Amino acid sequence: MPSETPVRRPVEAILTGLARAGCGPLHALLTRLAGRTWASRTSARGPLGAYVDGAALPAARPASVLAAAPRDTNRLHGAAGLIAHPPVALAMFDQPGGRAFAQLRTTLAGGQAWLPVVAEQAGWIQILLPSQPAGSVGWVDASRVTLAHSRHEIRILVTARRVQLVFAGRITKSWPVTCGTPDTPTPPGRTFVLAVTRDPRRRPDPIVLPLAVASRHGGCGIDGVIAVHTGPPHAGCIIVPPAALPVLARAPLGSLVRIYP
């Protein structure tokens, strides 16, 4: 899991300091506000904190259909390796300072939420979302997330039937793969490593790498998404040799995955 110095001081530390200082009313107010979802709007003076009613925003997760989400216009382009984690629930915007359409929570698929950054603009970052339709993206205030860097990328070449592990821009490993089935092919585009899980029913290797792409048939691993795993062909999934999984699993959560036709 990526380890990086948080961009902002944790809210809990601030609240503890106020309590010790005897600032009772202010401590109580901030305690109530800490549980809310915060976003950012732009003004002539730059980013300003603004409250967004989190209960009114759908969560950005694999099962969500976010019709208002912008679409990724560079579906097979690379990225700079920047990945983002929301330390608190944050609102996602359709453009910098625009309209909030979803809530990004601190966890995804049972673990910390890490998502790839695909664009930057004046204090804002655009990230890939795990939601439907495929290729959904959203903007968030860059000062409100924890940023880290992944030097790993996974490339899946459907027609060539290969999977490649890229480290620091160089292909370091390559294996043969089977992608999807004739009726349920693996969809092309760029996505990311959503989680690393283990399924003891899978043989010969229990490791499963769920990707942030919805499956048409219930999915593998977790949350109805396609995944990288061993075993027989499965709807949309990428089947790799047992030796590949421990190596591919080294890619940090949020690492970019590009699926080529």
N, C-alpha and C positions, 0 to 999 in steps of 0.2 A: 504494500500500500504506500502511496506517495507520502513523503514526510517533508513538510515545508513550513517555514515560519508563517503563522497566520497574518493576514493583512491588517486585521483589527484586533485590539485587546478583547479577550473574551468577556461577554456580558456578565458572567458570574463573578469575575474578579472585581468589576466595577461595583456591583451590588454589595459584595462583601465589604468593600472599602467604605461605602456609604453607611452600612449598618454599624460598623465599628466607630465611625465618626459621629454617630448619633443623629444622622439626618433621616429621622423616621418617616415623615410625610413624603419626601422625595424618594426614599428607598421603596416605599409602598407603591408609589406611582410607577416607577421604573420596573418594579417586579411585575406589575400587571402588563405593562407594555412589552416586556421581554418575551412574552408568549405569543405575541402577534407576528404577522408576516409583514416584513418591511421591504419597500422597493425604493427606487430613486426616480426623481423627475428632474429634468434639466431646467435651468433658468438662465437669465443673463449672467448670473454670478457663478454658474457651474452647478454640479450635482448637489441636490438637497434631499435629505431624508424625507420620505412621505409614506404615510400609513396606507396600506392596501388591505381590504378585508379579505383575509386568507380563506375564510369559509365560502366566499363567493367565487373563488377561483378553482378550477379543476386541477388536480395534481398531475404533474408531468411524469407519467410512469408507463410501462409497456402496455398496460390494458387501456390506457386513455386514448380517446380520439379527440384531437385538438384541431377542430376545423378552422379556428382563427390563427393557427400557427403559420408563420412564414415558411416557405420551402427552401431547402438547400439548392442553390442554383449551380453549384460546382460539385456534382455528385461523385466524381472520381478524382478530384484534386487532392493533393497532399495537404498537410498542415505543418505548422512549425513545432509540433510536439507539446504545446502548452495544454495543460489540463486544469480543470477548475472544480473545486469542492465548495458547496454552500455551507458555511458553519451554522447558519440559521435558515429557516424557511424564507425564500425570496420569491418575489413576483418576477415573471418573465414578460418581456415587452416585445411588441411586434416590430419596433424600431427604437433606436436610442431616444429615451424620453417620450415614447409613444404610449400606446394603450396596453395595459396589462391583460394577458389572456390565460395565464396558467401560473401555478405555484410550483416551484422547484424545492423539494424537501431535502433534508440532510442525508437521507438514506435511500438506497435503491436496491431492490432484490435482496434485502436482508443485510446489506453492508453499507459502508460509506459511499455516497454518491460522488463519483468522479466522472466528468464529461469533457470531451475534447473541444478546445477553442478553435473555431474555423475562420474567425474574422475579428478585427479590432477597429474601434473608431472612437477617438477622443474620450477616453475614460470609460468606454463600454466594451464589452466583449460579446460576440455571438457564439453560442454553443450548440452542438448537436443534441437533440432531445431523444429520449428513448420511446417517445410516443408515436401514435399513428396520426395521420398517414406517414409512411416512410419518408425520411428526409426532412422531418420537422426540425426547425431551429428556433431560437429565441435570443433576445438581448438581455443582458443583466449588467448592472453597475459593477465595473471591475474592482472597485475598492471594497466591495462587500463579499468577495469570495476569496478563498485561499487558492493560490496558484502554485502549480508544480510543473515539472517538465518530464515527459516520458521520451526516452530515446528509442523505444520500441514501436514497431508498426507491423501489422499482419496483413499480408496481401493474399487474396484468394483468386486464382485464375480458373474460372469455371470451365471454359472451353479447353484450356490446356491441362486441366485436372491436376493442378499443383497448388500448394500452399507455401508461401515464403515468409520467413521471419526476417524482418529488417531491423538492424540495430545501428543507430547513428548514421542512417542514410545508406547503409551497405547491406546487401542480402547475405545473411550469415548461415541460414539453413533453408532447406527446401525438401518437401515430401510430396508423394502422390496423394490425391484425395478423390473422394466421390462426393459430388455436390447434388443434394436433393434427389428427386425422382423425376421421371418423365412428366408426371402429372403435377408435381409440386417442385418446380425448379428453385434454385437459390436465387433470390432477387439481387440484382447488381446495385451498387451505390456505396457510399461510405457510411460506416457505422462505428461502433466501438465496443470494447470489452466491458460488458455490464457487470460481470461477477466471475468468480472462480468457485465452483461447487464440486461436491463429490456425490456420486450416486452409486452406492454399493451393488446395485443390481446390474450395473454395466460391466461387461467383461470385454477385453482383458484389463482395461484401465478405468477406474471409476471417475476420473477427472472429467468435468464438463465445463466448458467455457460458454456461457450464454452470451449472445450478442444482442444489441439493442435493435432487433428487427423482429416484428411480429410474425408468428407462424400461422399459416392457414389451417393447420390441423392440430391445435392444442399446444404445440411446441415441445421442446426438450428442456430438461433442467428446471427452469422456474419461469413463472409469469407469462407463459404462452409465447415464448420467443424461440427463434432458431438458435442452434448452438454448434460448437465444435466438439466432437466426441468420437469415440470408437464405436464399433459394432456395425450392424447392417444398415443399408441406406434408409434414411428417414426424411419425411417431408421438409424440404428446404434446408436441412442441416448439412454440415460439412463433416464428412467422415474421414478421419486421419488415422495413420498407423499409431499403435500404442507408444512408440518411442517419441512421437511428436508432441504429445500432450504435456508432459512435464516441462518441456522447453518452451512451448507456446504460453504456458501458464506463468512464465516469468514476466510477461508483459504486464505492467501496472494497470489497475482498473482505470478506464477512461482512455486507454491507448487506442489510437485510430486503427480501424480495420477497413481496408478497401477491397470490395468485391467486384472483380472485372467480369464482364460477360464471357 
